Amino acid sequence: MKRTRHSNKLPATRWSLIGRAAAAESNVRRAAIAEVVTAYDPALKYFLVCKLRVDEDTAAEITQGFVTDRIIEKGILGRADPARGRVRSFIVRALYNYAMTWLERSRRHKGISLDALPTAAEAAIDDPLLKSFDRQWARNVLWQAVDAMHKECLQKSRNDIWEIFRVRVVEPAKNGTEPMDYDRLVERFGFSSPREAIHRLATGVRMLKRHLKQIVGQYTHTDEQVEQELLDLRDAFA
Amino acid sequence: MSEIEPEDRGSAALIRSLFAPGDEDVIQWRPRELAGILTQEARCPLQCLPGNSNLTFFELMDCDHADPETLRAVKTWAKRQCQGYDDDRLPEPVAKVLYACVLIKASAQGVSLTRLSAAEIQNLVQWCLAQHWLPPEVASRLRRELSRFGRRG
């Protein structure tokens, strides 16, 4: 099965439709839903493609329906009980239930063979599946946080922080390139002392950590849950 | 634990480093860069000194009789850098070399700045000299002060 990195088969405008569908909700809730959708979209589709063996278009359709029907209309995130496990486990199980109903309905309406559907045992949500879901989620949260950091730097006219962080941290992580050498940093950015460079990099690190926290905080309810999500983020690639 | 796919390795490394204590795992200075950082820092005016002093670390090291209070101020700053208290802290190995330099310089002048024994100071200097990235202009100054310290007995 080909795995699509940062896959998002749905055009961006479809997500804006979802945003409008939720217009009756408060601004905060809409923003939170948008964050959830952005954070989880690739992981949800990956789960459907790998576990339920649907094609990518069907996975996109199911995901779209899940977000609209369950997350926005029925507000299931508000029912996620911290005592019963992590937000991601809750979401993936809710998606699984939704997808099975969706596939069964499609089978009846479109005459899809039952053989095409996985058995309950095959579709069981096991540890490797949750691990792979966690990694998709973690990767997406990370790069969302990097994007948010970049936007903040632009808004605050702190391109100096973004550029050194980009050549030193972001590009190597994204493309596997070598971080720009210190001597070249001095040449390019004109630092008169190492502490100038280090201060900017440290500021960039703090910004990125803050954005990571904000992003996981969008779909958690308490400080403890935020901390747990951050630990899960750390452990996703442990 | 399942193996991390090649496309995920960069994300995985960045996430791991973000959760490590301090920022050094994220920034990850390579040994060859430490030399450049140390040399540039040693050529900058020492910001830990009061007033408008333009004295650099290398100039301090090259004074025949450095002012004890200046040595004390620089040692306090270098120690804070080693302990990671400052926001713009230098990489730990660089801070450690600066700390060793000022301790051996003071000891060679007979100025006591630390509770470390003579042997401990010498060991610290030897550790610095064993760093393959140590720039020659720093290594030569360390050896000179170590030799002066040895002559004092």
Interface residues (C-beta under 8 A of the other chain):
Chain A: R3 R5 P128 K131 S132 R135 A138 R139 L142 W143 R168 V169 P172 A173 K174 N175 G176 P179 D181 Y182 D183 V186 S192 S193 P194 R195 E196 I198 H199 L201 A202 V205 L208 K209 L212 L230 L233 R234 A236 F237 A238
Chain B: M1 S2 I4 E5 E7 D8 R9 G10 S11 A12 A13 L14 I15 R16 L18 F19 D23 V26 I27 Q28 W29 R30 R32 E33 G36 I37 Q40 E41 C44 Q47 D87 D88 R89 L90 P91 V94
